[in-house]
Amino acid sequence: MTSITFRQAQPADLRAIIALLANDLLGRQREDPSSPPNPRYVDAFDAILADRNQLLAVATLDEAVIGTLQLSFIPGMARLGAWRGQIEAVRIAETHRSSGVGQQMFEWAIAQCKARGCDIVQLTTDKARPDAHRFYERLGFVGSHIGYKLML
Amino acid sequence: MTSITFRQAQPADLRAIIALLANDLLGRQREDPSSPPNPRYVDAFDAILADRNQLLAVATLDEAVIGTLQLSFIPGMARLGAWRGQIEAVRIAETHRSSGVGQQMFEWAIAQCKARGCDIVQLTTDKARPDAHRFYERLGFVGSHIGYKLML
């Protein structure tokens, strides 16, 4: 496990990230793993890179991408002007699940949030992901909120 | 109701926004309504204004601020590179609750998200706010997720 590293995603990681998003319980129905990448992913990747309050990250093992998540650093007025670190789109390669990669990736992500001065780390997870709930609760997250979505 | 307007917050609105955040079931315990404003709020306000993917908004009636919310426009890879509009820190002045201001403010906020090309509008709300849950569900939001927080 010692050779897993975490870093900001680079354009060369795009296909691996899409593959991780698509190879997922819910992602299967809503992502597009075709090659060359759907231009919507390319546009999204560029928008993330252009925003210094976004950090798209990958976990790599021997240069292969085995995990991804996105961090958004969000300034806000509430809670005495607290910055929030928000984690979205967490995926670990099927072959590396339940191996501690997720925990290491979260420890790295939480450290990034601290380094950026965040007072809160937040995320939402689909009610249809009970394994994820146990994982977040083990890390100390409290499921105090309901996450609402409205599709436009 | 016809004279309510919605616009981006300006520095002159800072005290009114803090007062709205503090005069709230949960805000009472965690905000600071003192004057001059706690410098943490001033820093947060500046950070929000400096980020073109943040929109701190106020609702005004006859020039008085009667509501606020924050919109974050978040680029992401998941769901075919969907942009998300995220709504945080929604507050309506006590004297204007249950009067339709909230619904008008949300209609305005959702229109901003559409104008920015978002495919999803999302928010989390504390499980301790049952009135809010009914409000969001009436607007068509689906409470499909659990919102986890970790205080740093």
Interface residues (C-beta under 8 A of the other chain):
Chain A: I17 I18 L21 G27 R30 E31 D32 N38 R40 Y41 V42 D43 A44 F45 A47 I48 D51 N53 Q54 L56 T68 Q70 S72 I74 P75 G76 M77 A78 R79 L80 G81 A82 W83 Q86 E88 A89 I110 C113 K114 C118 D119 I120 V121 Q122 L123 T124 T125 D126 K127 A128 H133 Y136 L139 G140 F141 V142 G143 S144 H145 I146 G147 Y148 K149 L150 M151 L152
Chain B: I17 I18 L21 G27 R30 E31 D32 N38 R40 Y41 V42 D43 A44 F45 A47 I48 D51 N53 Q54 L56 T68 Q70 S72 I74 P75 G76 M77 A78 R79 L80 G81 A82 W83 Q86 E88 A89 I110 C113 K114 C118 D119 I120 V121 Q122 L123 T124 T125 D126 K127 A128 H133 Y136 E137 L139 G140 F141 V142 G143 S144 H145 I146 G147 Y148 K149 L150 M151 L152
